[in-house]
Amino acid sequence: MQPFPLLLALACLLAVSAHAEIVVQDDAGETVRLAAPARRIVSLAPHVTENLYAAGAGKYIVAAVEYSDYPEAAKGLPRVGGYSRLDLEAIVALKPDLVIAWQSGNPAAAVAKLKGLGLTVYQSQPDRLEDIAAGIEKMGRLAGTEAAATQAATRFRQRLAALQKTYANHRRVSVFYQVWPQPLLTVGGDQIIGDVIRLCGGDNVFAQLGTKTPAVSVEAVIAADPEALVASGMGRGTPVGLEDWRAWPKLKAVARGNLFYVPSDLLQRPTPRMLDGAEALCRQLDAARAKRAAQ
């Protein structure tokens, strides 16, 4: 073989090898590298599972945690425990080439253990609505399904932009969001549900709190006197504790009949369906504005 063709062949091999490596930065700011697109993915959060399907990578998920129930195909995935109580032995036994964790939801020690065992871990932490689209794009790159992921992200951004345009100049409504009644949990300023509240022209009365799901007292809610009280709870039934607020009839949200409900999987999972939850919340805050105007 002549030297030039040999050098050309070697150059091509090097170029292909360099191109094959996939490098992304996860939401924890860490660099994640794969030699080739992931073909055995373990999902450690329901929102991760849903976003992988949105990115066109659902066929490469080999296991997921409990409550990974959307889309329908996710219900049949093998389980590796719950997001807060991972079955590390089962995860390792699956020999995944990629594990996608939930930074604020999975135990940090468990995630560190998986990394220590040599597994490649990408951490997901969508704190703003735009992060959902960006995360889907990164999952698509990791799984080699960029085309589907780009389409899903584009649809999400277009829909988000339309909502932003619609509600940009709406009158503000003070909002208390109840994550859970006992202990009474809400959302702080850096939580993605707070981003939805802002999108709809609402002001989270506990936005000044730094943690994602801070505990607050009933007295603090009464002192804040929100115009609207929104809850999601668990599942799609009316959340526990929402009607209990009627015990404080002088609370503005109660007096005006602004006790609202949005299904939890539409607001408490950062996935494309979160815009369904946003649309529902925006309509409810519009109803609160209408009642204000009628008084």
C-alpha positions as CSV (number, residue, x, y, z in Angstrom):
1,M,0.0,0.0,0.0
2,Q,1.3,3.4,-0.9
3,P,2.1,5.8,2.1
4,F,-0.5,8.4,1.1
5,P,-3.6,6.1,1.0
6,L,-2.4,4.5,4.3
7,L,-2.1,7.9,5.9
8,L,-5.5,8.9,4.5
9,A,-7.1,5.7,5.9
10,L,-5.6,6.3,9.3
11,A,-6.8,9.9,9.3
12,C,-10.3,8.8,8.5
13,L,-10.3,6.2,11.3
14,L,-9.1,8.9,13.8
15,A,-11.8,11.3,12.5
16,V,-14.5,8.6,13.0
17,S,-13.3,7.8,16.4
18,A,-13.2,11.4,17.5
19,H,-16.7,12.0,16.1
20,A,-18.1,8.9,17.9
21,E,-17.4,10.4,21.4
22,I,-20.5,12.1,22.9
23,V,-19.8,14.9,25.4
24,V,-22.5,16.8,27.2
25,Q,-22.7,18.8,30.4
26,D,-25.3,17.6,32.9
27,D,-27.4,19.8,35.1
28,A,-24.9,19.4,38.0
29,G,-22.3,21.0,35.8
30,E,-20.4,17.8,35.3
31,T,-19.1,16.5,31.9
32,V,-20.6,13.2,30.8
33,R,-18.8,11.3,28.1
34,L,-19.9,8.3,26.1
35,A,-17.8,6.5,23.5
36,A,-21.0,5.7,21.5
37,P,-24.8,6.4,21.9
38,A,-26.3,4.8,25.0
39,R,-28.1,1.5,24.3
40,R,-28.8,0.4,27.9
41,I,-30.3,3.3,29.9
42,V,-31.5,3.2,33.5
43,S,-33.8,6.0,34.6
44,L,-33.9,7.0,38.2
45,A,-36.9,9.4,38.2
46,P,-40.4,9.4,36.6
47,H,-39.7,12.7,34.8
48,V,-36.5,11.3,33.4
49,T,-38.3,8.3,32.0
50,E,-41.0,10.5,30.4
51,N,-38.4,12.8,28.9
52,L,-36.4,9.9,27.4
53,Y,-39.5,8.8,25.6
54,A,-40.0,12.3,24.4
55,A,-36.4,12.4,23.1
56,G,-37.1,9.2,21.1
57,A,-34.9,7.1,23.4
58,G,-37.6,5.1,25.2
59,K,-36.6,1.9,23.4
60,Y,-33.2,2.0,25.0
61,I,-34.5,2.2,28.6
62,V,-33.8,-1.2,30.3
63,A,-35.2,-0.2,33.8
64,A,-36.8,2.7,35.7
65,V,-38.0,3.6,39.1
66,E,-41.5,3.2,40.5
67,Y,-44.2,5.7,39.3
68,S,-42.6,5.8,35.8
69,D,-46.0,5.5,34.3
70,Y,-46.0,7.8,31.3
71,P,-46.2,7.1,28.4
72,E,-48.1,3.8,28.5
73,A,-45.1,1.8,27.5
74,A,-43.2,3.0,30.6
75,K,-45.5,1.0,32.8
76,G,-44.0,-2.3,31.6
77,L,-40.4,-1.4,32.4
78,P,-38.5,-3.4,35.0
79,R,-38.1,-1.5,38.3
80,V,-35.0,-0.7,40.3
81,G,-36.7,0.6,43.4
82,G,-38.1,4.1,44.0
83,Y,-36.3,7.4,43.3
84,S,-35.6,7.9,47.0
85,R,-34.7,4.2,47.7
86,L,-32.7,2.9,44.8
87,D,-31.9,-0.8,44.4
88,L,-28.2,-0.3,43.6
89,E,-27.6,-4.0,43.2
90,A,-30.3,-4.3,40.5
91,I,-29.0,-1.2,38.7
92,V,-25.4,-2.6,38.5
93,A,-26.6,-6.0,37.5
94,L,-28.3,-4.5,34.4
95,K,-24.9,-3.3,33.2
96,P,-26.2,0.0,31.9
97,D,-24.0,2.2,29.7
98,L,-25.9,5.3,31.0
99,V,-27.7,6.0,34.2
100,I,-29.8,9.2,34.4
101,A,-30.3,10.4,37.9
102,W,-32.4,13.2,39.5
103,Q,-30.0,15.5,41.3
104,S,-32.4,16.8,44.0
105,G,-34.5,13.7,44.2
106,N,-32.1,10.7,44.3
107,P,-30.0,10.2,47.4
108,A,-26.6,11.8,46.8
109,A,-24.8,8.9,48.4
110,A,-26.4,6.4,46.1
111,V,-25.6,8.4,43.0
112,A,-22.0,8.7,44.2
113,K,-21.8,5.0,44.8
114,L,-23.0,4.3,41.2
115,K,-20.3,6.6,39.9
116,G,-17.7,4.9,42.2
117,L,-18.6,1.6,40.6
118,G,-17.7,2.9,37.2
119,L,-21.1,3.7,35.8
120,T,-21.7,6.7,33.6
121,V,-24.2,9.0,35.4
122,Y,-26.0,12.0,33.9
123,Q,-27.8,14.2,36.5
124,S,-31.1,15.9,35.6
125,Q,-32.3,18.9,37.5
126,P,-34.8,21.1,35.5
127,D,-35.3,24.3,37.6
128,R,-36.8,26.4,34.8
129,L,-39.3,25.5,32.0
130,E,-36.6,26.0,29.4
131,D,-34.5,23.4,31.1
132,I,-37.0,20.8,30.0
133,A,-36.3,21.4,26.3
134,A,-32.6,21.6,26.9
135,G,-32.6,18.3,28.9
136,I,-34.6,16.5,26.1
137,E,-32.0,17.6,23.6
138,K,-29.1,16.4,25.7
139,M,-30.8,13.0,26.3
140,G,-31.3,12.8,22.5
141,R,-27.5,13.4,22.0
142,L,-26.6,10.7,24.6
143,A,-28.9,8.2,23.0
144,G,-28.2,9.1,19.4
145,T,-31.8,10.2,18.8
146,E,-31.1,13.9,18.0
147,A,-33.7,14.3,15.3
148,A,-36.6,13.2,17.5
149,A,-35.3,15.1,20.5
150,T,-34.9,18.3,18.5
151,Q,-38.5,18.1,17.3
152,A,-39.8,17.5,20.8
153,A,-37.7,20.4,22.2
154,T,-38.8,22.7,19.4
155,R,-42.5,21.9,19.9
156,F,-42.0,22.6,23.6
157,R,-40.3,26.0,23.1
158,Q,-42.9,27.1,20.6
159,R,-45.7,26.3,23.0
160,L,-43.9,27.9,25.9
161,A,-43.3,31.1,23.8
162,A,-47.0,31.3,23.0
163,L,-48.0,31.1,26.7
164,Q,-45.4,33.7,27.6
165,K,-46.8,36.0,25.0
166,T,-50.3,35.5,26.1
167,Y,-49.7,36.1,29.8
168,A,-46.9,38.7,29.7
169,N,-49.0,41.6,30.7
170,H,-51.7,40.0,32.9
171,R,-52.4,41.5,36.3
172,R,-50.5,39.8,39.1
173,V,-52.1,37.3,41.4
174,S,-50.5,36.3,44.7
175,V,-50.4,32.5,44.9
176,F,-49.7,29.9,47.6
177,Y,-48.8,26.5,46.1
178,Q,-49.3,23.5,48.4
179,V,-47.1,20.5,47.7
180,W,-48.3,18.5,50.7
181,P,-50.5,19.3,53.7
182,Q,-48.8,17.5,56.6
183,P,-46.1,18.7,56.9
184,L,-47.2,21.8,55.0
185,L,-44.8,22.0,52.1
186,T,-44.6,24.7,49.4
187,V,-42.2,25.7,46.6
188,G,-39.3,28.1,46.9
189,G,-38.0,30.6,44.4
190,D,-35.7,28.2,42.6
191,Q,-38.3,25.5,42.0
192,I,-39.7,24.9,38.5
193,I,-43.3,25.2,39.8
194,G,-42.5,28.8,40.8
195,D,-41.5,29.3,37.1
196,V,-44.9,28.1,36.1
197,I,-46.6,30.5,38.6
198,R,-44.5,33.4,37.1
199,L,-45.4,32.4,33.6
200,C,-49.1,32.7,34.4
201,G,-48.8,36.1,36.0
202,G,-48.7,34.9,39.5
203,D,-46.5,35.8,42.5
204,N,-45.4,32.9,44.7
205,V,-45.9,34.2,48.3
206,F,-42.9,32.1,49.4
207,A,-40.6,32.9,46.5
208,Q,-38.1,34.4,48.9
209,L,-37.4,30.9,50.4
210,G,-34.2,29.4,49.0
211,T,-35.0,25.7,49.3
212,K,-37.0,23.8,46.7
213,T,-39.8,22.5,48.9
214,P,-39.7,24.4,52.2
215,A,-41.9,23.6,55.1
216,V,-44.1,26.5,56.2
217,S,-46.7,27.1,58.9
218,V,-50.4,27.7,58.5
219,E,-49.9,31.0,60.3
220,A,-47.4,32.1,57.6
221,V,-49.9,31.3,54.9
222,I,-52.6,33.3,56.7
223,A,-50.2,36.2,57.1
224,A,-49.3,36.1,53.4
225,D,-53.0,36.0,52.6
226,P,-52.7,34.7,49.0
227,E,-55.4,35.5,46.5
228,A,-55.2,32.0,45.1
229,L,-54.3,28.7,46.7
230,V,-53.2,25.9,44.4
231,A,-52.6,22.2,45.2
232,S,-51.7,19.1,43.3
233,G,-51.1,16.4,45.9
234,M,-50.6,12.8,44.7
235,G,-52.3,11.3,41.7
236,R,-55.2,12.8,39.9
237,G,-57.7,12.8,42.7
238,T,-58.5,16.0,44.7
239,P,-55.5,16.5,46.9
240,V,-55.6,15.8,50.6
241,G,-55.9,19.0,52.6
242,L,-57.2,21.4,50.0
243,E,-60.7,21.7,51.4
244,D,-59.2,22.1,54.9
245,W,-58.4,25.7,54.1
246,R,-62.1,26.5,54.3
247,A,-61.5,26.5,58.1
248,W,-60.1,30.0,57.5
249,P,-62.9,31.8,55.7
250,K,-61.2,35.2,56.0
251,L,-58.3,34.0,53.9
252,K,-58.6,35.8,50.6
253,A,-58.3,32.7,48.5
254,V,-61.1,31.0,50.5
255,A,-63.4,34.1,50.6
256,R,-63.2,34.4,46.8
257,G,-63.5,30.7,46.1
258,N,-60.0,30.5,44.6
259,L,-59.0,27.0,45.9
260,F,-57.6,25.4,42.7
261,Y,-56.3,22.0,41.8
262,V,-54.0,20.8,39.1
263,P,-53.1,17.0,38.7
264,S,-49.7,16.4,40.2
265,D,-48.2,14.7,37.2
266,L,-48.9,17.9,35.2
267,L,-47.1,20.2,37.6
268,Q,-44.7,18.2,39.7
269,R,-43.0,16.4,36.9
270,P,-40.7,18.6,34.7
271,T,-41.7,17.1,31.3
272,P,-43.5,18.4,28.2
273,R,-46.8,17.8,29.9
274,M,-45.9,20.5,32.4
275,L,-47.2,23.0,29.8
276,D,-50.6,21.2,30.1
277,G,-50.4,22.0,33.9
278,A,-49.3,25.5,33.1
279,E,-52.3,26.1,30.8
280,A,-54.6,24.8,33.5
281,L,-53.0,27.0,36.2
282,C,-53.1,30.1,33.9
283,R,-56.9,29.6,33.3
284,Q,-57.4,29.3,37.1
285,L,-55.5,32.5,37.8
286,D,-57.6,34.2,35.0
287,A,-60.7,33.0,37.0
288,A,-59.2,34.7,40.1
289,R,-58.7,37.9,38.2
290,A,-62.3,37.8,36.9
291,K,-63.6,37.4,40.5
292,R,-61.5,40.3,41.6
293,A,-62.9,42.5,38.8
294,A,-66.4,41.5,39.7
295,Q,-66.1,42.7,43.3
